[in-house]
Amino acid sequence: MEKSKITARTAKFAIGQVVRHRIFPFRGVIFDVDPVFANTEEWYNAIPEQVRPRKDQAFYHLLAENDESEYVAYVSEQNLVEDTSGVPLRHPQLREFFGAPSNGVYPPLELVSH
């Protein structure tokens, strides 16, 4: 018998897009996308079961920030919404990955002409 496969959907958000968490007070810019969950089982099981996201959706790596700090976050698509505030991000690693924002989107450095 053939094992069932998880089919990857198209990611809703793109690299360079600014998003915010649907529940928690942080936002960030996407710097990488996994089409399905690709973190450790330990990380996944640390999430309380009642709010644990499905694995068969895109997961995003964010240069994230809240009022107190900047960090890297790994967030499921179901927990993100587009951030349309237009407020620039202050994350210290931002310039390592992206150019100056244009219309609320940070262009990846490899796409920025020098």
N, C-alpha and C positions, 0 to 999 in steps of 0.2 A: 504494500500500500504506500502511496505517495504521501509524504508529510505535507500538511497544509502550510502555506506560506503567507507571511504578512505582506500585503501589498502596500507599497508606499504611495501616498497621495502627493499631489503637487503642493509645495509649501505655500501658505497664504501670504507670508511676509518675505521680504528680500534682504540680502546683505546690504547694510548701509541704512536701512529703515529704522526710524525711532519708534519704539513701542513702550507700552507700560503694562505692568502686571494688573490683571483684572481685579485681584483681591488685595494684594499687598502694596504698600506705598513706595514702589520703586519703578524706575524706567531705565531704558538703555538703548544702545544701538546694536543691531545684529551684526556679528562678525563671522559667524559660521552657522550652518544648518545641517542637522542630521534628519534624513527623511523619516526615520523611526527612532525610537529610544536607543541610545548607544552609550549609556553610562553604566556604572556598576550596579549589581543587584543590591549591594549594601546601601548605596545612595537611594535607590528606588524604595527599598523597604523602610528607610528612615522616614519617609513621608507618611503621615497618618493615613490609614486605609480609607477613611471617609472622604479624603480630598486627594487621594493618589490618582494621577492622570493615567489614561490609557497609554499603552506603549506603541500602538499602531497609528501614531500621528507624528508630525514634524516636531522636533525639539530644537530650540535655538540657543546658541551661545551668545551672551550679551556682555558688552562692557556696560555694567549696570551701576546705578547710583541711587541713593536715597538722601534724605536731609543730612545724615551723619557721615556717610562714607561712600567710597567707590570700590567696586569689586567685580568679579566675573560671575555670571549666573547662568544656569542651565534651566530653561523653562519650556514647558509644553505649549504647543500652539493654542490649546483650549484656554490657557490662562493668560494670553496676551491680547491686547487691543492696540490699534494704531494710536500713537501719541501725536496729536495735532496742535500741541501748545505752541510750537515754534521756539521754545526756550532752548538755547544751546546747551549741550552736555558739557560737563567739566572733567570727565574721567581722564586721569593722567596718561592713559595708554592710547587715547583717541588718535593722536597724530602719528602713532606707529602704524595704524591701519588705514586711516581715512584722510581725505583732503577736507577743505572747508565745506560746510553744508550748503546745499542749493535746494531751495523749496522743501526744506525739512528732511532732506536725504543726504547722508554722508557718502560721497563717492569713494570706493576703495582706491588706495594709492596706485595700484597697477592700472587704473583707468584714468588717473589724473595726468594730463600732459605736463611735461617738465620743460 
